[in-house]
Amino acid sequence: MCEGGPVDRDWEDRVTAAWAAFDADPGQDGARFRAGIEALAAELPAGSPLALFERGCAWDSTGHSDRAVPLYQEALARGLDEVSRYKGRRTRIQLASSLRNTGRAEAGVALLTPELDAPSDELDDAVRACLALCLSSLGRDREGLSLVLGALAPHLPRYRRSMAAYARGLVEPEGGAG
């Protein structure tokens, strides 16, 4: 299966619908949801990085970061970036969050720091937010706050320049806005 083909589009649409139904019903049974994602993942070839990604997401979103971590890692190892750079980046964000949730925030920082220099896309702010959480878990709150303020600044109707300067000032030795 090639991403973008007619079979893939149908599969992707069904996965999207499963997630939409899950998101619309906060009380939905996690095991039932995971079974639905598992059935969809089983339609793909064995070892498919997309299947591994979806399985990891399902475990993660139902409160099982520990089960998600190896699935995310295997999805990346099996070439998820070649199938979808976007889903590869999502995987790194979610893996870093799961690593933090399982007491391995340093590994999350190592995973996400290179993403700060990756080509820009709609996930940039999510990278910074998750990296900020990992940094905070390590007691590096000023660095985390700097990332969050830097991500927020472009979205503000006013004070963009000031907030960007404050963000830099939190981590630069002699910087800051006055």
N, C-alpha and C positions, 0 to 999 in steps of 0.2 A: 504494500500500500504506500502510495506517495501522498504526502500532505498536499492538499489542494485538489486532489482528484475527486470524482463523484462519490466513490465509496467513502473516502475520508471525510468529505463534507458532511455526509449523512451521519457518520460516526461522531464527528465533532459536534454536530447539532444535537445529537442524542445525549452526549456528555454535557453540553451546555444546558440542556433541558433538565437533566438530573440535578445539576448544581443549582439551577434556578428554583427548582422545587424544594430542594434542601434549604436554600437560603430563605425561601418564603415561609417555611414552617420550622421555627426554632425548636419546637418540641418533637421533631421527627426523630425516630429511633436511629441511633448511630449505626447499629449493626445492620439494620435494614438498608440504610443508605449505602454503607460499605459493600453490602452484597450486590446492590444495583451497579455500583461502579466496578466491582469485581467482574460481573457478568459482561459489562462493556469492555473492560480491559482484556478479558479472555477471548474476545473476537479478534484481537491483534496477534501477530506472530509471537511465539515464545521469546521472551527477552526484549520485547519492544520497549524502547525508552519512553515512548508515550504512555504505554500501559503502566510501566513502573512509576512514572510521574503521577498519573491519575490515582493509582493505588496509594502512593505516599500522601497526596493531597487529602484523600478520603480519611486515612488514618489520622493525619494531622488535624483536620477540621473537626474530628470527633473526639479530640482530646488525648490522642495517643502519639505525641511527638516522638517517643522512643521507637515506635514501630515505623514511623515515617522516615526517620534518618537513614536507615540502610536502603530504603527504596529510592529516596532522592539521590543518594550517593551512587547507586547502581545505574539510575537513569542517566546521570551525567557521564559515568564511566562508559556507558554503552552508546554515547554519542547524541544525546538529546539536543545539544547545540547545533548539530548538523541537520537535524530534523526540523527544529524550530529554535532559533536564537532567543526569541521572546520567551518561550517556555523554559529554555535553559536558564535565562536570567531569573524568571519566576522561581525556578527550582533553587537557585542559589539563595534568593531572599528567604524562601520558606525553610530551606535547610538551615540557614544561619539562625533563624528564629527557633527552630526545633532544637538546634544545638544549644542555644541559650537556655531554652526551657529544660534541657536535660543536664544543665550544669557545665556546659562546655562553651561558654561565651567567647573565650579566646579563639577557639576554632571558627566561630561565627565572624569575629572581626577579621581573621585572616582570609576567610572566604569572601567577604563583602568589600574589603578595602580596595581590591583591584577594580571592582565594579564602579567606583567613583570616577575612574578614567575610561570606562567603557563608552561606546557610542550612546548618545543621549536618546532616551525614549520616555514613554509615559510611566515607566517604573522607577525613574530617577529618585523621586521623593520617597518611594517605598524602600529603596536601597538605603537612603539616608536615615529614615525612621528606624528601620530594623538595626542598622549599624549603631545608631544612637542607643537603642535598648541594650545591645550587646556591650557597648562601651560603659553604659551605666551599671550593668551587672558586674563589671570589673572595677567599679569605683572611679571611672573616668568620666564623671558627669559633665565637666566643662566641655570636653570634646564632643560628647553626645549632644549637649545643648547647642553647641556651635553648629553642628550638622542640621539639627532641627530648625534653628532660626534661619540658617542659610537656605534650607528647602522652603521654608514658609515665606521668606521675604519677597520672592517674585510674585506671589499670589495676593499680596496686600494691595489695597487700593491707594494707600499712602504709606510713607515711611520705608519704602523699599531700600533706599540707599542707606538709611540709618540702621535698619535691622541687619542688612548685609555687613555693615561695618561693625556692629556689635558682635555679630557671629564671628567675624575674623578676630576681633579683639579678645574673645574668650580663649583663643588658642595661640595667638601671636604674642610674644613676650612684651613688646612695647606698643602694641596696637590698641585699637578701640575707638569707638565714636564717643564724642564728648557730651 
